[in-house]
Amino acid sequence: MSRDLNFSGFSQLGRLQPMQSFPRTPPSSSTSVSKDGDGGASGQDNLLPIANVGRIMKDGLPPQAKISKRAKETIQECATEFISFVTGEASERCRRERRKTVNGDDICHAMRTLGLDHYADAMRRYLQRYRESEELAASLNNNNGGAGGRGAIQIDVRAELSIFRGNQQQQGRNT
């Protein structure tokens, strides 16, 4: 069973809408951010939530480490741009094939097309394990007659990237 990804940056034709350019300096007390008609801050609507970015950054650091606001904002902008870049390529593939829904295979193909083979391989393995876990959960639910909650099956994304494997092995040797 395949899950499709739904990105809010797509128009009805399946094309990626242009992202608003990021300001060279982040909004601060000296820079006022005007509100648009929808109540959102203009220029910030397409960015990933800063709290989520900070939480993910903190996961990779020792517990006592601190992360500056500027570092979080920089990663927020870079991650948002990266997602937009890959998603735009995947969207273009869907447009060429006259499909309206971007799926995980499209993301993997886009990463390969953009020269991100290392990430595409990790994403492909993650996607395969995710689909297997979904099938397992569905079969468990069917065997239980639909009673009870879904079994939580976790997949470690970091384990799929050899970059993290190398770091973990090196840390194991150092301890």
LOTIGU-193359 format. One record per atom (N, C-alpha, C, O): residue number from 1; y, x, z. Coordinates in pm, 1 decimal. Example, Ala and Ser with C-alpha at 12.3 -4.5 7.8 and 13.67 -1.06 7.14 Angstrom:
<rs>
num|north|east|up
1|-569.0|1319.0|780.0 .
1|-450.0|1230.0|780.0 .
1|-330.0|1320.0|780.0 .
1|-331.9|1423.6|846.5 .
2|-225.0|1285.0|708.0 .
2|-106.0|1367.0|714.0 .
2|3.0|1290.0|787.0 .
2|113.8|1340.9|803.9 .
</rs>
This chain:
<rs>
num|north|east|up
1|-116.7|84.4|0.0 .
1|0.0|0.0|0.0 .
1|123.9|89.6|0.0 .
1|138.9|172.1|90.1 .
2|210.2|76.3|-95.1 .
2|327.3|161.8|-109.7 .
2|450.5|91.8|-54.0 .
2|471.7|-27.5|-75.6 .
3|530.3|168.5|17.7 .
3|657.3|116.9|67.2 .
3|766.5|160.5|-28.6 .
3|768.2|275.7|-72.0 .
4|857.2|70.9|-62.1 .
4|967.3|104.9|-148.3 .
4|1088.6|136.3|-63.2 .
4|1106.5|79.0|44.3 .
5|1170.8|225.8|-110.5 .
5|1291.1|263.5|-39.3 .
5|1407.2|181.9|-91.7 .
5|1417.6|157.4|-211.9 .
6|1493.6|140.3|-2.8 .
6|1609.2|61.6|-41.7 .
6|1733.3|135.6|5.1 .
6|1753.5|152.0|125.4 .
7|1815.9|180.2|-87.0 .
7|1936.1|252.8|-52.9 .
7|2056.9|167.8|-83.5 .
7|2065.9|106.4|-189.8 .
8|2150.0|164.5|10.3 .
8|2266.8|79.4|-7.2 .
8|2362.5|133.4|-112.7 .
8|2453.0|61.0|-154.2 .
9|2346.2|257.4|-157.6 .
9|2434.6|315.6|-256.8 .
9|2404.1|271.9|-398.7 .
9|2470.5|317.9|-491.6 .
10|2306.5|185.0|-419.2 .
10|2270.1|141.9|-552.8 .
10|2339.8|12.4|-588.5 .
10|2351.3|-78.9|-506.7 .
11|2385.7|6.2|-711.1 .
11|2440.8|-119.8|-759.8 .
11|2324.6|-204.3|-811.0 .
11|2209.5|-161.2|-804.7 .
12|2352.5|-320.6|-860.1 .
12|2246.7|-409.2|-906.7 .
12|2173.6|-354.3|-1028.0 .
12|2060.2|-394.1|-1054.7 .
13|2236.5|-263.7|-1101.8 .
13|2171.6|-205.9|-1218.9 .
13|2085.0|-86.5|-1182.2 .
13|2022.1|-26.7|-1269.5 .
14|2080.7|-51.1|-1055.3 .
14|1997.7|60.3|-1012.5 .
14|2065.5|195.3|-1028.0 .
14|1999.5|298.9|-1019.8 .
15|2194.3|195.7|-1050.0 .
15|2267.0|321.8|-1063.9 .
15|2332.5|356.7|-931.1 .
15|2379.1|268.8|-858.4 .
16|2335.5|482.3|-901.2 .
16|2399.8|528.6|-779.5 .
16|2549.8|515.9|-795.0 .
16|2607.0|564.9|-892.4 .
17|2612.7|451.7|-701.6 .
17|2756.4|439.5|-705.9 .
17|2816.4|570.7|-658.5 .
17|2760.7|635.2|-569.7 .
18|2928.0|610.9|-715.4 .
18|2985.5|738.0|-675.0 .
18|3023.1|736.8|-527.8 .
18|3079.7|640.4|-476.3 .
19|2989.3|848.3|-461.3 .
19|3024.8|859.7|-320.3 .
19|3172.0|893.9|-310.4 .
19|3228.0|960.7|-397.3 .
20|3232.8|847.8|-204.9 .
20|3370.2|885.1|-181.1 .
20|3370.2|1032.1|-143.6 .
20|3280.8|1079.1|-73.2 .
21|3469.3|1103.6|-190.1 .
21|3470.2|1246.5|-161.0 .
21|3494.6|1268.4|-13.1 .
21|3567.8|1193.5|51.6 .
22|3432.3|1371.6|38.5 .
22|3447.4|1403.3|178.5 .
22|3579.3|1473.8|200.8 .
22|3621.2|1554.2|117.5 .
23|3645.0|1445.5|310.6 .
23|3770.4|1515.8|338.2 .
23|3740.8|1662.1|368.6 .
23|3635.5|1693.6|423.9 .
24|3831.8|1751.1|333.3 .
24|3814.0|1893.3|361.8 .
24|3814.2|1918.5|512.0 .
24|3744.2|2007.2|561.0 .
25|3892.6|1840.7|584.1 .
25|3892.5|1851.6|729.8 .
25|3845.3|1719.6|785.9 .
25|3884.5|1614.3|735.7 .
26|3761.7|1722.1|889.3 .
26|3712.1|1596.6|945.0 .
26|3823.7|1519.9|1012.5 .
26|3920.8|1579.8|1058.8 .
27|3811.4|1386.5|1018.9 .
27|3912.1|1308.8|1089.5 .
27|3914.6|1349.9|1235.7 .
27|3810.2|1358.0|1300.5 .
28|4032.7|1375.6|1287.0 .
28|4047.9|1412.4|1427.5 .
28|4168.9|1341.4|1483.7 .
28|4223.2|1249.8|1422.0 .
29|4210.0|1383.9|1599.7 .
29|4324.2|1317.3|1661.6 .
29|4450.1|1335.5|1578.3 .
29|4539.9|1251.4|1583.4 .
30|4458.7|1445.4|1500.6 .
30|4576.9|1468.0|1418.4 .
30|4568.5|1397.9|1283.2 .
30|4669.3|1385.3|1213.8 .
31|4450.0|1352.5|1245.4 .
31|4431.7|1283.4|1118.1 .
31|4392.6|1139.7|1146.4 .
31|4291.0|1113.4|1210.8 .
32|4473.0|1047.4|1098.2 .
32|4439.0|907.5|1121.6 .
32|4352.5|856.6|1007.7 .
32|4373.3|891.8|891.6 .
33|4256.1|774.2|1042.0 .
33|4167.6|714.0|943.2 .
33|4203.5|567.5|934.4 .
33|4195.2|494.3|1033.0 .
34|4244.1|524.4|814.1 .
34|4283.0|384.7|799.0 .
34|4159.7|297.5|786.1 .
34|4055.9|340.1|735.6 .
35|4173.4|177.5|832.0 .
35|4065.1|79.0|822.6 .
35|4080.4|2.8|692.6 .
35|4191.3|-31.5|651.8 .
36|3966.9|-23.4|627.5 .
36|3973.9|-103.5|506.0 .
36|3953.3|-250.2|541.0 .
36|3939.9|-285.0|658.3 .
37|3950.7|-334.6|441.5 .
37|3938.6|-478.0|463.3 .
37|3808.3|-519.1|529.3 .
37|3803.3|-623.5|594.5 .
38|3701.8|-439.7|514.4 .
38|3572.9|-475.5|572.1 .
38|3560.7|-432.3|717.7 .
38|3458.5|-459.7|780.7 .
39|3659.8|-367.0|772.0 .
39|3653.5|-323.8|910.6 .
39|3592.1|-186.6|927.8 .
39|3586.4|-136.7|1040.2 .
40|3545.2|-122.4|819.5 .
40|3486.8|11.5|828.6 .
40|3591.3|116.3|801.1 .
40|3692.4|87.9|736.9 .
41|3568.9|235.6|848.0 .
41|3662.3|343.3|823.4 .
41|3646.1|390.2|678.9 .
41|3535.6|423.0|635.7 .
42|3755.9|393.2|605.0 .
42|3744.7|436.4|465.8 .
42|3710.2|584.4|461.8 .
42|3759.4|662.3|543.5 .
43|3624.7|623.7|366.2 .
43|3583.0|761.8|353.5 .
43|3463.7|796.3|440.9 .
43|3404.6|903.1|424.8 .
44|3427.7|709.7|531.3 .
44|3316.4|735.3|622.0 .
44|3201.7|637.6|602.8 .
44|3097.9|651.7|667.3 .
45|3217.9|539.4|516.1 .
45|3118.0|434.0|499.9 .
45|2983.6|484.2|448.4 .
45|2879.9|425.7|479.7 .
46|2984.0|590.9|370.7 .
46|2861.1|637.8|309.3 .
46|2794.2|751.2|385.5 .
46|2692.5|803.2|339.5 .
47|2846.6|790.4|498.1 .
47|2788.7|900.0|574.6 .
47|2676.6|850.6|665.1 .
47|2676.6|735.8|709.6 .
48|2581.4|939.4|691.2 .
48|2475.9|907.6|787.9 .
48|2538.3|891.1|926.0 .
48|2642.0|951.5|953.3 .
49|2478.8|811.8|1012.8 .
49|2533.9|794.6|1147.8 .
49|2533.4|927.6|1224.8 .
49|2430.4|994.3|1234.4 .
50|2647.7|964.3|1278.4 .
50|2663.2|1093.1|1346.2 .
50|2571.8|1105.9|1467.9 .
50|2524.6|1215.6|1497.6 .
51|2546.0|996.7|1538.2 .
51|2457.1|1001.5|1655.3 .
51|2315.4|1038.8|1613.6 .
51|2248.8|1116.5|1682.0 .
52|2269.4|984.0|1502.4 .
52|2135.3|1016.9|1452.5 .
52|2128.0|1162.2|1407.9 .
52|2029.2|1230.9|1434.1 .
53|2232.3|1208.8|1340.8 .
53|2236.6|1348.0|1295.8 .
53|2231.1|1441.3|1417.0 .
53|2156.0|1538.8|1417.7 .
54|2310.3|1411.0|1517.9 .
54|2311.4|1492.9|1639.2 .
54|2176.3|1493.5|1708.8 .
54|2132.2|1597.8|1757.1 .
55|2110.7|1380.0|1714.5 .
55|1979.3|1371.2|1779.9 .
55|1876.4|1454.8|1705.0 .
55|1796.7|1525.0|1767.2 .
56|1877.3|1448.2|1573.9 .
56|1783.4|1525.9|1493.6 .
56|1812.1|1675.4|1509.1 .
56|1719.2|1755.4|1520.1 .
57|1938.5|1713.0|1510.2 .
57|1974.3|1853.7|1529.1 .
57|1926.4|1902.9|1665.3 .
57|1873.3|2013.3|1676.8 .
58|1945.1|1821.8|1766.8 .
58|1908.4|1859.7|1902.9 .
58|1757.5|1878.4|1917.5 .
58|1712.6|1961.0|1997.0 .
59|1679.2|1802.0|1841.3 .
59|1533.3|1813.6|1845.5 .
59|1485.3|1954.0|1812.5 .
59|1383.4|1998.8|1865.1 .
60|1557.5|2023.5|1726.2 .
60|1515.4|2156.2|1683.5 .
60|1569.0|2269.3|1768.7 .
60|1546.7|2386.4|1738.3 .
61|1639.1|2235.1|1874.4 .
61|1701.8|2337.6|1958.3 .
61|1646.3|2334.8|2100.4 .
61|1587.4|2235.2|2142.5 .
62|1664.9|2443.8|2174.0 .
62|1624.8|2443.0|2315.1 .
62|1704.3|2336.2|2391.9 .
62|1815.6|2301.8|2352.1 .
63|1648.2|2283.8|2501.2 .
63|1713.6|2174.4|2574.9 .
63|1854.8|2207.0|2624.0 .
63|1939.2|2117.6|2631.8 .
64|1881.4|2331.9|2656.9 .
64|2012.6|2367.6|2712.6 .
64|2117.9|2391.4|2603.6 .
64|2235.4|2409.8|2635.4 .
65|2078.4|2391.5|2477.9 .
65|2171.2|2418.9|2367.8 .
65|2270.3|2305.0|2350.3 .
65|2237.8|2188.1|2371.2 .
66|2390.0|2341.0|2312.3 .
66|2495.2|2243.7|2284.7 .
66|2532.1|2252.9|2137.3 .
66|2522.1|2359.3|2076.2 .
67|2574.9|2140.5|2080.9 .
67|2613.7|2135.1|1940.0 .
67|2757.0|2084.5|1932.8 .
67|2789.5|1980.1|1989.2 .
68|2842.1|2158.6|1863.5 .
68|2981.9|2117.3|1852.6 .
68|2995.2|1995.0|1762.6 .
68|2909.7|1967.6|1678.3 .
69|3102.8|1924.0|1782.5 .
69|3130.1|1805.7|1700.1 .
69|3144.8|1846.3|1554.0 .
69|3096.8|1776.1|1465.0 .
70|3210.6|1958.7|1528.9 .
70|3231.6|2006.0|1391.8 .
70|3098.3|2039.6|1325.0 .
70|3080.1|2012.6|1206.3 .
71|3005.3|2098.1|1400.3 .
71|2873.3|2129.9|1344.6 .
71|2799.9|2001.3|1305.9 .
71|2737.8|1994.4|1199.8 .
72|2807.3|1900.2|1391.7 .
72|2742.7|1771.8|1360.9 .
72|2804.8|1708.9|1236.6 .
72|2733.9|1655.8|1151.2 .
73|2937.6|1715.2|1226.9 .
73|3005.7|1656.8|1111.1 .
73|2970.0|1731.1|982.3 .
73|2954.0|1669.8|876.7 .
74|2957.7|1863.5|992.2 .
74|2921.9|1942.4|874.1 .
74|2781.7|1907.1|826.3 .
74|2760.1|1885.2|707.1 .
75|2686.9|1901.6|918.8 .
75|2549.7|1865.2|882.2 .
75|2545.3|1720.7|832.1 .
75|2470.6|1689.9|739.1 .
76|2623.6|1633.2|892.1 .
76|2630.9|1493.9|848.9 .
76|2673.4|1486.3|702.0 .
76|2613.6|1412.7|623.4 .
77|2774.5|1560.7|666.2 .
77|2823.1|1561.1|528.0 .
77|2720.8|1622.9|433.3 .
77|2695.8|1569.6|325.2 .
78|2661.4|1735.5|473.9 .
78|2562.7|1802.8|388.2 .
78|2439.0|1716.8|367.4 .
78|2390.1|1704.6|255.1 .
79|2388.1|1657.1|474.6 .
79|2268.0|1573.7|464.7 .
79|2295.3|1450.3|379.2 .
79|2210.7|1410.1|299.3 .
80|2411.3|1391.2|395.4 .
80|2448.0|1274.2|315.7 .
80|2457.2|1311.0|168.7 .
80|2409.1|1237.2|82.7 .
81|2518.6|1424.3|139.7 .
81|2532.1|1469.4|1.6 .
81|2395.6|1502.1|-58.9 .
81|2369.6|1469.8|-174.8 .
82|2308.4|1566.1|19.5 .
82|2173.9|1598.8|-27.1 .
82|2096.8|1471.8|-61.7 .
82|2034.2|1463.6|-167.4 .
83|2101.2|1373.4|26.8 .
83|2031.4|1246.9|3.3 .
83|2087.3|1178.5|-121.4 .
83|2011.7|1124.4|-202.1 .
84|2218.2|1181.0|-136.7 .
84|2280.8|1120.2|-254.0 .
84|2239.3|1191.8|-382.2 .
84|2213.8|1128.0|-484.3 .
85|2232.7|1323.7|-376.4 .
85|2194.7|1405.7|-491.3 .
85|2052.3|1373.4|-536.4 .
85|2028.3|1348.4|-654.6 .
86|1958.7|1374.1|-442.8 .
86|1818.8|1346.8|-475.5 .
86|1800.8|1201.0|-517.6 .
86|1729.2|1172.1|-613.5 .
87|1864.6|1111.1|-447.2 .
87|1852.1|969.2|-477.6 .
87|1912.2|936.2|-614.6 .
87|1859.7|851.9|-687.4 .
88|2021.3|1002.5|-648.4 .
88|2082.3|981.3|-780.2 .
88|1986.7|1018.0|-892.7 .
88|1976.6|946.4|-992.4 .
89|1915.7|1130.9|-876.1 .
89|1817.8|1173.3|-976.6 .
89|1702.0|1074.2|-983.9 .
89|1656.2|1039.6|-1092.8 .
90|1654.6|1028.4|-867.4 .
90|1545.5|929.7|-864.4 .
90|1590.0|798.3|-927.5 .
90|1513.1|733.5|-998.5 .
91|1713.0|759.9|-901.5 .
91|1767.6|636.7|-958.1 .
91|1775.9|645.6|-1109.8 .
91|1749.4|548.4|-1180.5 .
92|1812.9|763.4|-1158.6 .
92|1821.9|782.7|-1303.9 .
92|1684.2|766.2|-1368.5 .
92|1672.7|707.7|-1476.1 .
93|1581.0|817.2|-1303.6 .
93|1444.4|801.1|-1354.8 .
93|1408.0|651.8|-1361.0 .
93|1351.4|604.5|-1459.5 .
94|1441.6|579.6|-1254.6 .
94|1412.4|435.2|-1252.0 .
94|1488.1|362.3|-1362.5 .
94|1434.2|271.8|-1426.3 .
95|1612.6|402.1|-1384.6 .
95|1691.7|339.4|-1489.8 .
95|1628.3|362.1|-1625.6 .
95|1618.6|269.9|-1706.5 .
96|1584.5|487.5|-1651.3 .
96|1519.4|518.6|-1779.3 .
96|1392.0|437.9|-1798.8 .
96|1360.0|398.7|-1911.0 .
97|1319.3|412.8|-1690.6 .
97|1194.1|337.7|-1697.3 .
97|1215.9|187.2|-1679.0 .
97|1120.2|110.3|-1671.0 .
98|1341.4|146.8|-1672.6 .
98|1380.8|5.9|-1657.6 .
98|1319.2|-58.2|-1533.7 .
98|1271.2|-171.5|-1537.3 .
99|1321.9|17.7|-1423.7 .
99|1277.1|-35.0|-1294.6 .
99|1397.5|-44.7|-1203.5 .
99|1494.7|28.8|-1220.4 .
100|1391.8|-135.0|-1107.1 .
100|1505.0|-154.7|-1016.7 .
100|1482.1|-97.4|-878.2 .
100|1575.4|-89.2|-798.4 .
101|1358.8|-57.6|-848.4 .
101|1326.9|-11.3|-712.8 .
101|1285.4|135.0|-714.1 .
101|1196.0|175.3|-788.4 .
102|1352.4|213.6|-630.2 .
102|1317.5|354.4|-613.4 .
102|1207.3|362.2|-508.9 .
102|1218.5|301.8|-402.2 .
103|1099.9|436.7|-538.9 .
103|993.4|451.8|-440.1 .
103|975.2|599.6|-404.6 .
103|1045.5|685.6|-457.5 .
104|882.7|627.8|-317.0 .
104|860.9|763.8|-269.6 .
104|822.2|859.3|-380.4 .
104|862.2|975.8|-378.7 .
105|744.8|811.8|-477.2 .
105|706.6|897.4|-589.8 .
105|828.0|938.2|-672.8 .
105|833.5|1048.9|-726.3 .
106|924.7|848.0|-682.7 .
106|1048.1|880.5|-755.2 .
106|1125.9|989.6|-683.4 .
106|1183.7|1077.3|-747.6 .
107|1127.6|984.9|-551.2 .
107|1197.2|1086.7|-472.2 .
107|1128.8|1221.9|-491.0 .
107|1195.9|1323.4|-509.8 .
108|995.4|1223.6|-485.9 .
108|921.0|1349.1|-506.5 .
108|948.9|1406.0|-645.7 .
108|970.9|1526.2|-660.6 .
109|947.8|1319.9|-747.0 .
109|974.8|1364.0|-883.6 .
109|1116.6|1419.0|-894.6 .
109|1138.8|1521.3|-959.5 .
110|1211.6|1352.1|-832.0 .
110|1351.5|1397.3|-836.2 .
110|1365.1|1534.8|-772.1 .
110|1436.7|1620.5|-824.0 .
111|1297.5|1556.5|-660.3 .
111|1304.5|1687.0|-593.9 .
111|1249.3|1796.6|-684.8 .
111|1305.9|1905.6|-693.2 .
112|1139.5|1767.5|-752.2 .
112|1081.8|1865.3|-845.2 .
112|1177.2|1893.3|-960.9 .
112|1197.9|2008.7|-998.4 .
113|1234.2|1789.1|-1016.4 .
113|1327.5|1801.7|-1127.7 .
113|1447.9|1886.8|-1089.0 .
113|1500.3|1962.5|-1170.7 .
114|1490.9|1873.8|-964.6 .
114|1608.8|1946.1|-916.1 .
114|1575.7|2086.6|-866.8 .
114|1662.9|2157.4|-816.3 .
115|1448.3|2127.1|-881.8 .
115|1410.0|2261.7|-841.3 .
115|1377.6|2274.6|-693.8 .
115|1372.3|2385.8|-641.3 .
116|1356.2|2164.5|-626.9 .
116|1324.3|2165.6|-484.3 .
116|1173.6|2147.9|-466.0 .
116|1129.0|2061.3|-390.8 .
117|1095.5|2231.4|-535.9 .
117|949.8|2218.1|-536.7 .
117|889.5|2226.9|-397.3 .
117|796.6|2152.9|-364.9 .
118|941.4|2316.5|-315.4 .
118|888.5|2333.5|-180.1 .
118|899.5|2202.8|-101.1 .
118|804.9|2162.4|-33.4 .
119|1014.9|2137.6|-110.3 .
119|1035.9|2011.2|-39.9 .
119|957.5|1898.2|-105.7 .
119|909.1|1807.7|-37.6 .
120|945.0|1903.5|-237.7 .
120|869.8|1799.9|-308.5 .
120|723.3|1803.0|-266.8 .
120|661.7|1698.1|-248.0 .
121|666.7|1924.1|-252.2 .
121|527.0|1935.7|-209.1 .
121|508.4|1878.9|-69.1 .
121|413.1|1805.3|-43.5 .
122|599.7|1913.2|21.5 .
122|591.9|1861.5|158.7 .
122|608.9|1710.0|159.8 .
122|539.5|1639.8|233.3 .
123|700.8|1660.1|78.6 .
123|724.8|1515.6|71.2 .
123|602.9|1444.1|14.8 .
123|567.0|1336.4|62.3 .
124|539.2|1502.3|-85.4 .
124|420.0|1442.8|-144.8 .
124|308.9|1431.8|-39.8 .
124|243.6|1328.0|-29.2 .
125|287.3|1539.7|38.5 .
125|184.4|1536.0|143.5 .
125|219.2|1432.6|250.2 .
125|132.3|1358.2|295.6 .
126|345.2|1428.1|289.7 .
126|388.8|1328.8|387.7 .
126|366.9|1187.9|334.9 .
126|315.2|1102.1|406.5 .
127|405.2|1163.9|211.8 .
127|391.2|1031.4|150.5 .
127|244.7|990.4|143.1 .
127|210.7|874.8|168.2 .
128|157.6|1086.1|108.2 .
128|14.5|1057.7|101.4 .
128|-38.7|1019.9|240.2 .
128|-112.2|922.2|254.4 .
129|-1.8|1096.8|340.9 .
129|-47.4|1065.2|477.5 .
129|10.6|933.6|526.7 .
129|-57.0|857.9|596.5 .
130|133.8|906.5|491.3 .
130|196.1|780.0|530.7 .
130|120.4|662.0|469.8 .
130|92.1|563.6|538.1 .
131|88.3|672.4|342.6 .
131|15.6|564.1|275.8 .
131|-123.4|546.2|335.6 .
131|-170.5|433.8|352.7 .
132|-188.6|658.2|367.3 .
132|-320.2|650.5|431.0 .
132|-310.2|581.8|567.2 .
132|-394.8|499.4|602.1 .
133|-207.2|615.9|643.5 .
133|-190.7|553.3|775.1 .
133|-160.4|404.8|763.4 .
133|-204.5|325.7|846.7 .
134|-85.1|366.2|660.4 .
134|-56.9|224.8|636.8 .
134|-185.0|149.2|601.9 .
134|-206.9|37.5|648.9 .
135|-269.5|211.2|518.9 .
135|-396.7|148.0|483.2 .
135|-486.2|135.3|606.1 .
135|-551.6|32.7|625.3 .
136|-489.3|239.4|689.2 .
136|-568.5|236.7|811.4 .
136|-518.7|127.7|905.9 .
136|-598.3|52.4|961.9 .
137|-389.0|119.7|923.1 .
137|-332.0|16.9|1010.6 .
137|-362.8|-122.4|957.0 .
137|-393.8|-213.3|1034.0 .
138|-354.2|-139.3|824.6 .
138|-384.4|-269.9|765.2 .
138|-531.0|-305.5|785.7 .
138|-563.2|-420.4|815.7 .
139|-620.2|-207.7|769.6 .
139|-762.7|-237.6|787.9 .
139|-793.6|-266.0|935.1 .
139|-878.0|-350.4|965.4 .
140|-726.3|-196.5|1026.0 .
140|-745.3|-224.6|1168.9 .
140|-695.9|-364.4|1203.2 .
140|-759.5|-436.2|1280.4 .
141|-583.3|-402.4|1146.1 .
141|-529.7|-536.9|1169.8 .
141|-622.1|-643.1|1112.4 .
141|-640.9|-748.7|1172.9 .
142|-679.5|-615.9|996.8 .
142|-771.5|-712.3|934.6 .
142|-899.7|-725.4|1015.4 .
142|-953.2|-835.4|1028.8 .
143|-949.4|-615.5|1069.2 .
143|-1071.6|-618.3|1149.5 .
143|-1050.9|-688.1|1283.6 .
143|-1144.9|-743.8|1340.2 .
144|-927.6|-684.8|1334.1 .
144|-897.1|-750.4|1461.6 .
144|-848.3|-892.7|1441.3 .
144|-804.3|-957.8|1536.0 .
145|-855.7|-939.8|1321.1 .
145|-812.5|-1077.2|1292.9 .
145|-662.7|-1094.5|1305.9 .
145|-613.7|-1205.8|1324.8 .
146|-589.6|-983.9|1295.8 .
146|-444.5|-992.5|1306.0 .
146|-396.3|-1000.1|1449.0 .
146|-275.8|-1010.3|1472.1 .
147|-487.4|-995.6|1547.3 .
147|-446.1|-1004.3|1687.2 .
147|-391.7|-870.2|1733.7 .
147|-435.3|-764.8|1687.4 .
148|-298.6|-875.1|1823.4 .
148|-244.7|-752.1|1881.9 .
148|-140.8|-688.5|1792.2 .
148|-118.8|-731.4|1678.9 .
149|-76.8|-584.0|1846.0 .
149|25.5|-513.7|1770.1 .
149|-36.4|-410.1|1679.3 .
149|-155.6|-380.6|1687.3 .
150|46.4|-356.1|1593.5 .
150|0.3|-252.0|1501.7 .
150|-18.8|-122.5|1578.2 .
150|61.7|-87.5|1664.5 .
151|-123.3|-53.3|1546.7 .
151|-146.1|76.8|1607.5 .
151|-43.4|175.8|1556.3 .
151|-23.2|187.0|1435.4 .
152|21.4|247.3|1645.9 .
152|122.5|344.1|1605.8 .
152|54.1|472.8|1561.7 .
152|-15.1|538.3|1639.6 .
153|74.7|506.7|1437.5 .
153|20.6|630.2|1383.2 .
153|138.7|718.2|1348.0 .
153|224.8|679.0|1269.3 .
154|142.8|837.5|1406.4 .
154|255.5|926.2|1384.5 .
154|217.0|1039.0|1290.4 .
154|105.2|1090.4|1293.9 .
155|312.0|1075.8|1206.9 .
155|293.7|1187.2|1114.8 .
155|406.2|1285.5|1143.2 .
155|523.3|1247.6|1144.1 .
156|371.3|1411.6|1166.3 .
156|470.9|1514.0|1195.0 .
156|523.3|1570.3|1063.7 .
156|452.9|1643.3|994.0 .
157|647.0|1536.0|1030.5 .
157|707.4|1579.9|905.7 .
157|722.9|1732.0|906.1 .
157|700.6|1796.7|803.7 .
158|760.4|1788.8|1019.0 .
158|780.7|1933.6|1026.7 .
158|653.2|2009.9|995.7 .
158|658.6|2118.2|937.3 .
159|538.2|1955.0|1034.2 .
159|411.9|2022.2|1007.9 .
159|384.9|2032.8|858.9 .
159|307.2|2118.1|816.0 .
160|447.9|1947.3|779.6 .
160|427.2|1949.5|635.3 .
160|504.6|2061.3|566.4 .
160|469.2|2102.1|455.8 .
161|608.3|2110.4|630.0 .
161|687.5|2217.4|570.7 .
161|639.4|2351.7|622.7 .
161|637.1|2374.3|743.7 .
162|601.9|2438.7|534.8 .
162|551.0|2568.3|576.7 .
162|658.6|2650.4|645.2 .
162|626.5|2744.4|717.9 .
163|785.2|2617.7|624.1 .
163|894.1|2686.8|693.1 .
163|874.6|2671.4|843.2 .
163|887.4|2768.2|918.1 .
164|843.6|2549.8|887.1 .
164|824.6|2525.5|1029.3 .
164|693.8|2587.1|1077.5 .
164|686.1|2635.6|1190.4 .
165|591.5|2585.5|993.5 .
165|464.5|2647.7|1030.9 .
165|484.5|2795.6|1057.4 .
165|432.4|2849.5|1155.0 .
166|560.4|2861.5|970.0 .
166|587.2|3004.5|987.2 .
166|663.0|3032.1|1115.0 .
166|633.1|3128.8|1185.0 .
167|761.9|2947.9|1147.1 .
167|839.2|2964.4|1270.7 .
167|751.7|2943.7|1392.7 .
167|763.7|3017.1|1490.8 .
168|663.1|2844.0|1388.0 .
168|576.4|2816.3|1502.3 .
168|477.0|2929.8|1523.5 .
168|450.1|2968.6|1637.2 .
169|422.3|2983.2|1413.9 .
169|327.9|3093.8|1426.0 .
169|396.3|3217.5|1482.2 .
169|339.3|3290.2|1563.5 .
170|520.7|3240.4|1437.2 .
170|593.7|3356.1|1484.8 .
170|629.4|3339.1|1632.8 .
170|625.2|3436.4|1708.2 .
171|664.1|3218.5|1675.2 .
171|693.7|3193.7|1816.0 .
171|568.8|3213.3|1900.4 .
171|577.0|3263.6|2012.5 .
172|452.0|3173.7|1847.2 .
172|326.2|3191.5|1919.2 .
172|294.8|3338.6|1942.1 .
172|241.3|3375.3|2046.7 .
173|327.9|3423.1|1844.7 .
173|304.5|3566.9|1859.0 .
173|400.5|3629.5|1957.9 .
173|366.2|3726.6|2025.4 .
174|521.9|3573.8|1967.0 .
174|622.9|3630.5|2055.8 .
174|601.9|3594.0|2200.9 .
174|657.7|3659.1|2289.2 .
175|521.7|3489.8|2228.3 .
175|502.0|3448.0|2368.3 .
175|382.8|3512.6|2429.4 .
175|352.4|3488.2|2546.2 .
</rs>
